[in-house]
Structures are given as C-alpha cells and as structure tokens.
Amino acid sequence: MAIDLSGRTIVVTGAARGLGLAFAEAIAAAGAKTLILADRDAAGGEALADRLCREGRDVHFLAYDQADPASIDTFAARIAAITPAIDGLVNNAALATGVGGKPATEVDIDLFDRVMAINVRGLWLVTRALTPLLGRSEAGGRIVNLASDTALWGAPNLIAYVASKGAVLSMTRSLARELGGAGITVNAVAPGLVVTESTEYVPEHRHRLYVEGRALSRPQMPDDVTGVVVFLLSDAAGFITGQTLPVNGGFVFN
C-alpha cells in the first residue's frame, strides 16, 4: 500500500522549526490536502506557511501557547472554523531546549513544572480539544505523539524532559484504548538525538555517545524521522495503535 496522504487534513504542532518543520514539509510532499501548522513562534510559522502556500499547498498557520489551556481552546476553535474534520494530528510541540545538563538533585522546580505543563498537560489538552474533529474523519483519525528514546534508556541529567516523554509513552497507550472505538489510532515515535536547532545546546560528548552507540553509527537528521510519521498518518498504518516506534539508528532496541 502506498504511503499517500492525498485528501487529508493534518495538524502539526511545534511546526515552526526543527522536526516540526521537517514533518510539515514531508506531509505536504506526501500529498496532504490541507496543513494546519501551529507554534508559539509566529514569525517562523508564518514564514513556513507562506513558503508552502507558494508551492501550491493549502496551508494555515495558527499561533498558540501549549502551556496555556485557554490558548489551546482558542486554537481548537480556530481549527474548527477552518474545517469540520481533521484526519491527523502530529503532537510535536514540546519544551526541549535548555532543559538538561543538571543532575536530578539540582533541577529547578519551576523548570520541571514548565516542562510538564507543555510536554504532558499541553499534549493531553491539544488531543482532548481536537478529538471531536478527528472523530469526524472519513479516513480514520490518526494521532502521532513525539516522544523520545531518552525515556527508553534513562538519559541522565535530563530528568524533567525524560519524565515528560515517559508520560507521553504511557498516555499514548491509554489514549489508544480510549479512542479506538471512534476509529482513531494513537501511536508514538521516539527519536534519538536529532541534529536540529533545539539540540545545539546538547554537549558534544552526548552527541558522540549517540553516534558511537548506534548500530548505524552516524548523526541522526530530521529526514530520518519524517518517513515514520508520514507512515503512521497513512492508511498503511490503519491497524497499528498504542505502539511506540524508536527511530534512533539502533541506539535503543524496543
């Protein structure tokens, strides 16, 4: 079965840069009819939307704050004004920059709480707000949550982020059971350390650990992850739900 998103309407959060931007480009290339992109970074998100529109795509950018429940409600209402149904949601938005480097005994409580508010509560609230639109998909709604392989191997000096992505893995399983009756699949992708703007702060020794520890011993790039996300949004993955797919070149086997 070909991986084809023709006719689909897909929402991508955290789409202004990094992996989110790569997901948006790959989904557009797979033929999606409409893309709804979201991010706090209005300038970056609008620039991407404008570029894809110039390429002949139907693209909308909506600014929102995943840490703010009211902003998420407004975001969902604006999507509902654009379309009566959506076919896919890529929950990519997360706080990942500047959240590591300290042992668990020294992590600031406010930072821990902010990571959880965005990466865990925010993902849940976005999913909750958009579930009615996903339930109206004629193709069957698809949710892809971005987790991280740090939650699979227990990366040190990254406790808030690791805990948040472990929660994403657990929520993926629970949501799959709850939403399966509505024909909605829910899966997670757990990338390794991907070379993007958000990982520029990561120490060189951690990058080296990944490269040297992978079965495929090279840096991981955004394009290494996009194919799996497009697959999970497609008909080819219609009977896969509640699963976590590590995409890390063999650094962690699941």
BAZA-770113 format. One record per residue (C-alpha): x, y, z. Coordinates in steps of 0.25 Angstrom, whole numbers, plus 2048, in hexadecimal, padded with zeros to 3 digits. Layout:
REM BAZA-770113
   x   y   z
   X   Y   Z
...
REM end
This chain:
REM BAZA-770113
   x   y   z
 800 800 800
 806 80E 7FC
 808 818 807
 7FF 823 801
 7F9 82E 809
 7F0 833 7FE
 7E4 83A 802
 7E8 83A 811
 7E7 846 81A
 7F3 845 824
 7F6 84E 830
 805 84F 835
 809 856 842
 816 85C 844
 818 85D 835
 820 86A 834
 82E 863 835
 835 857 837
 82E 849 836
 820 850 835
 825 858 829
 82A 84B 822
 81D 844 826
 815 84F 81F
 81D 84E 812
 81D 83F 812
 80D 83F 814
 80C 849 809
 815 841 800
 80C 835 802
 800 83C 7FC
 7F8 841 808
 7ED 84A 804
 7ED 853 810
 7F8 856 81A
 7F5 85E 827
 802 862 82D
 803 867 83C
 80E 86D 844
 811 878 84E
 81B 87D 844
 812 885 83B
 81D 88B 832
 823 87D 830
 816 876 82E
 810 881 824
 81D 880 81C
 81C 871 81A
 80D 872 817
 80F 87D 80D
 81A 875 806
 811 868 805
 806 871 800
 80F 876 7F5
 811 867 7F1
 802 866 7EF
 7FF 860 7FD
 7F2 863 805
 7F9 867 812
 7F4 86F 81E
 7FD 874 82A
 7F7 876 838
 7FF 87B 843
 7FD 875 851
 803 873 85E
 803 864 862
 806 868 871
 7F8 870 871
 7EB 868 872
 7E3 874 86D
 7EC 876 861
 7EB 867 85D
 7DB 868 85E
 7DC 875 855
 7E6 86D 84B
 7DC 861 84A
 7D0 86B 848
 7D8 871 83C
 7DB 864 836
 7CC 860 837
 7C9 86D 82F
 7D3 869 824
 7CE 85A 823
 7C3 851 829
 7CC 846 82A
 7DB 842 82A
 7E2 835 826
 7EF 836 82E
 7F6 83D 83A
 805 83D 83C
 807 841 84A
 815 846 849
 815 853 851
 81E 852 85D
 828 859 866
 835 852 863
 83F 85E 862
 847 861 86F
 841 857 878
 84D 84E 87B
 85B 84E 880
 858 84D 88F
 856 841 898
 848 83E 89D
 84C 843 8AB
 84F 851 8A5
 843 853 89B
 83B 85F 89E
 82D 85C 8A2
 827 867 899
 82E 861 88D
 829 853 890
 81B 859 891
 81C 861 884
 821 854 87C
 816 84C 881
 80B 857 87E
 810 858 870
 814 84A 86D
 80A 842 874
 7FE 84A 878
 7FF 852 86B
 7FF 846 863
 7F3 840 86A
 7EB 84D 869
 7EE 84E 85A
 7EA 840 858
 7DD 842 860
 7D9 84E 859
 7DB 848 84B
 7D6 83A 84D
 7C8 83E 848
 7CE 843 83B
 7D6 836 83A
 7CA 82E 83D
 7C3 834 830
 7CE 830 827
 7C9 827 81C
 7D6 820 81A
 7D8 81E 829
 7DF 827 833
 7EE 826 835
 7F6 82B 841
 805 82B 841
 80B 82F 84E
 81A 833 84E
 821 82C 85A
 830 82A 85B
 839 81E 85D
 83F 825 869
 833 81F 871
 836 811 86C
 845 811 870
 844 81B 87C
 84D 826 878
 854 82D 883
 854 83B 887
 847 83D 87F
 83C 839 88A
 831 843 886
 832 840 877
 833 831 879
 828 831 883
 81F 839 879
 822 82F 86E
 820 823 876
 812 829 879
 80F 82B 86A
 812 81C 868
 808 818 873
 7FE 822 86E
 7FF 81C 860
 7FB 80E 865
 7F0 813 86D
 7EA 81D 862
 7EB 811 858
 7E1 809 860
 7D8 815 863
 7D8 81A 855
 7D8 80D 84D
 7C9 80C 84E
 7C8 819 846
 7D1 813 83B
 7DD 81C 840
 7EB 816 841
 7F5 81B 84A
 804 818 849
 811 81E 84E
 81E 820 847
 82B 820 850
 836 827 848
 845 826 84D
 84D 833 84E
 84A 83A 841
 852 845 83B
 849 852 83C
 849 860 842
 843 85A 84E
 84F 851 851
 85A 85B 84E
 85C 85D 85D
 85E 84E 860
 86D 84B 864
 876 845 859
 878 839 862
 869 835 861
 869 837 852
 875 82E 852
 86F 824 85B
 863 822 851
 86B 821 845
 875 817 84B
 86A 80F 851
 861 80D 845
 860 801 83D
 860 80B 831
 86C 814 836
 869 822 830
 861 82E 835
 852 82E 834
 84C 838 82B
 83D 83D 82B
 83B 835 81E
 83E 828 825
 831 82A 82D
 827 830 823
 824 823 81C
 81F 81C 828
 816 828 82C
 810 828 81E
 80E 819 81E
 807 81A 82B
 7FD 824 825
 7FA 81C 819
 7F1 810 816
 7FD 807 816
 7FD 808 826
 7EE 807 827
 7EF 7FB 831
 7FA 800 839
 7F7 807 846
 7FD 808 854
 80B 806 84F
 818 80D 851
 822 80D 846
 830 810 84A
 837 817 83E
 845 819 842
 84E 810 839
 84F 805 843
 853 80C 84F
 848 806 857
 840 7FA 853
 832 7F8 857
REM end
